[in-house]
Amino acid sequence: MGLSAGLLEVSPWVRQWHNDLDAAYGTSPADAYDTYLTAQRESRNLTEESHFTWLPPNPIRGRRK
């Protein structure tokens, strides 16, 4: 969830700067990220809103008992 939430957060910039067609892959990096994010969301039955509201777990500090 953390990786896909991070990718969703930077996707507007990826779309802005890497929207051109990459001849090696036959698609733009922005489209590839969008396809990946959509597949991950659908496989986990999540929404974009759940990605935007996701927070990482609190860190565990100190020694374990």
Helices and strands as residue ranges (DSSP letters): H 2-17, H 29-43, H 48-52
